[in-house]
């Protein structure tokens, strides 16, 4: 596996919508949103391509969480609006957006892990991409559903990671400009609640 860095990576955030988040019952919504925010901020503040997608915004899934509008307004406005395709990788507009970045390392998080994350993660691996799924920036209706999806992804070569672990990998060295940016994001979004 080649190490993920700001030059070879694209971030994909799938279906972090106001309705789909209600389906994540194995992680607190507050923590899930903080982790998704940290990923989006890492992409934007480090110049990493960020692609957002939604499914059926006019149904129960609803719009993207407002946090992305504040963090990544351009990416929010140009999000890929799928009309029902479960596997985002099979939706041409989404896949073409990923291909256009030219990046072979994918960071992927979505709602839910057991439906919206598992299929595009496996599909991308099958097409030769390295895929890390950020498990704690998503969730599933039950812990069993989540664990089953994680086992299925891992069996197909998907790398499972956490938000802090992924951010540390991208930073590589906290003393660099990039490292300081990422550490600041990590502190503001996640660590402040753990150490204060």
C-alpha positions as a printed Julia matrix, in Angstrom:
196×3 Matrix{Float64}:
   0.0    0.0     0.0
   1.32   3.44   -0.88
   1.04   5.91    1.98
  -1.83   8.33    1.68
  -0.83  11.99    1.4
  -2.21  15.28    0.16
  -0.95  14.65   -3.39
  -2.33  11.19   -4.15
  -5.65  11.13   -2.32
  -9.29  12.03   -2.91
 -11.93  12.21   -0.15
 -15.43  10.88   -0.87
 -18.24  11.63    1.57
 -21.39   9.73    0.73
 -24.92  10.54    1.89
 -24.23  12.48    5.09
 -27.81  13.73    4.93
 -30.15  14.93    7.65
 -32.38  11.87    7.16
 -29.78   9.15    6.65
 -27.93  10.16    9.8
 -30.99   9.03   11.76
 -30.24   5.49   10.56
 -26.85   5.46   12.28
 -27.64   4.01   15.7
 -24.29   2.43   16.64
 -22.45   5.75   17.08
 -23.57   9.06   18.52
 -24.68  11.54   15.89
 -22.6   14.22   17.55
 -19.41  12.17   17.22
 -20.24  11.07   13.69
 -20.73  14.69   12.58
 -17.52  15.83   14.29
 -15.59  13.11   12.47
 -17.2   13.93    9.11
 -16.46  17.62    9.68
 -12.83  16.79   10.49
 -12.48  14.85    7.23
 -14.09  17.59    5.14
 -11.93  20.27    6.76
  -8.79  18.19    6.23
  -9.58  17.91    2.54
 -10.42  21.58    2.07
  -7.64  23.05    4.22
  -4.98  20.75    2.75
  -6.06  21.11   -0.89
  -7.24  17.5    -1.27
 -10.1   16.9    -3.72
 -13.42  16.42   -1.91
 -16.45  14.91   -3.62
 -19.83  14.96   -1.9
 -22.84  12.95   -3.03
 -26.43  12.52   -1.9
 -29.26  10.12   -2.63
 -32.91  11.06   -3.07
 -32.7   14.46   -1.38
 -36.44  14.97   -1.84
 -37.31  11.82    0.12
 -36.67  10.98    3.77
 -32.91  11.21    3.21
 -33.14  15.0     2.94
 -30.33  17.46    2.17
 -26.7   17.22    3.23
 -25.94  18.3     6.78
 -25.36  22.07    6.89
 -21.82  21.61    8.2
 -20.62  20.84    4.68
 -22.15  24.04    3.34
 -20.05  26.01    5.82
 -16.84  23.99    5.37
 -16.93  23.29    1.64
 -19.46  25.59   -0.06
 -18.23  24.91   -3.61
 -18.24  21.15   -3.11
 -21.66  21.39   -1.46
 -23.12  23.24   -4.44
 -21.54  20.84   -6.96
 -22.43  17.68   -5.02
 -23.5   14.69   -7.07
 -27.24  14.21   -6.54
 -28.04  10.56   -7.16
 -31.64   9.67   -7.88
 -31.73   6.24   -6.27
 -28.56   4.38   -7.25
 -27.43   2.58   -4.07
 -23.86   1.97   -5.23
 -22.54   5.48   -5.87
 -19.65   3.99   -7.87
 -22.17   2.79  -10.46
 -23.57   6.3   -10.88
 -21.66   7.72  -13.86
 -21.51  11.33  -12.67
 -20.01  10.31   -9.33
 -17.5    7.85  -10.76
 -16.45  10.34  -13.44
 -15.85  12.99  -10.77
 -13.5   10.58   -8.99
 -11.74   9.64  -12.23
 -11.27  13.32  -13.11
  -9.12  13.84   -9.99
  -6.54  11.33  -11.24
  -6.06  10.11   -7.65
  -5.68   6.4    -6.9
  -5.98   6.57   -3.1
  -9.55   6.98   -1.88
 -10.71   8.0     1.57
 -14.39   7.1     1.86
 -16.99   7.63    4.56
 -20.73   7.34    4.29
 -24.14   6.77    5.75
 -24.8    4.08    6.23
 -21.77   1.79    6.38
 -23.96  -1.25    5.77
 -25.61   0.14    2.62
 -24.11   3.33    1.19
 -20.44   2.69    2.05
 -19.9   -1.02    1.49
 -20.75  -1.22   -2.21
 -18.74   1.72   -3.67
 -15.77   0.81   -1.46
 -15.68  -2.73   -2.83
 -16.33  -1.58   -6.41
 -13.45   0.91   -6.3
 -11.04  -1.74   -4.95
 -12.12  -4.1    -7.72
 -11.11  -1.42  -10.23
  -7.62  -1.04   -8.79
  -8.03   1.79   -6.29
  -6.7    1.76   -2.75
  -9.65   2.48   -0.48
  -9.67   3.4     3.19
 -13.1    3.52    4.8
 -13.28   5.82    7.81
 -15.54   3.69    9.97
 -16.32   6.28   12.65
 -17.38   8.93   10.14
 -20.3    6.67    9.27
 -22.55   4.24   11.07
 -25.26   1.63   10.71
 -28.67   0.87   12.25
 -27.14  -1.81   14.51
 -23.67  -2.82   15.64
 -24.18  -6.2    13.99
 -25.02  -4.56   10.65
 -21.92  -2.37   10.93
 -19.6   -5.24   11.82
 -20.99  -7.36    8.98
 -20.34  -4.57    6.47
 -16.82  -4.03    7.8
 -16.01  -7.72    7.52
 -17.34  -7.82    3.98
 -15.32  -4.77    2.94
 -12.14  -6.02    4.57
 -12.53  -9.4     2.85
 -12.5   -7.53   -0.48
  -9.34  -5.56    0.32
 -10.8   -2.36    1.74
  -8.65  -0.85    4.5
 -10.6    0.08    7.62
  -9.49   3.12    9.57
 -10.66   5.77   12.05
 -10.8    9.53   11.68
  -7.79  10.26   13.9
  -5.74   7.46   12.34
  -6.44   8.68    8.81
  -5.68  12.3     9.68
  -2.39  11.27   11.31
  -1.44   9.33    8.2
  -2.13  12.3     5.94
  -0.22  14.64    8.29
   2.78  12.3     8.63
   4.73  14.93   10.62
   3.01  17.28   13.08
   5.89  19.79   12.8
   5.23  20.61    9.13
   2.79  23.27    7.94
   0.4   20.56    6.75
   0.84  18.64   10.01
   0.01  21.72   12.07
  -3.12  22.38    9.99
  -4.36  18.83   10.47
  -3.49  18.76   14.18
  -5.44  21.99   14.66
  -8.47  20.47   12.91
  -8.17  17.31   14.99
  -7.98  19.33   18.18
 -10.92  21.6    17.34
 -13.24  18.89   16.07
 -12.32  15.86   18.2
  -9.62  16.15   20.84
 -10.92  19.22   22.65
 -13.76  17.15   24.08
 -11.41  14.4    25.21
  -8.67  16.37   26.95
 -10.57  19.25   28.56
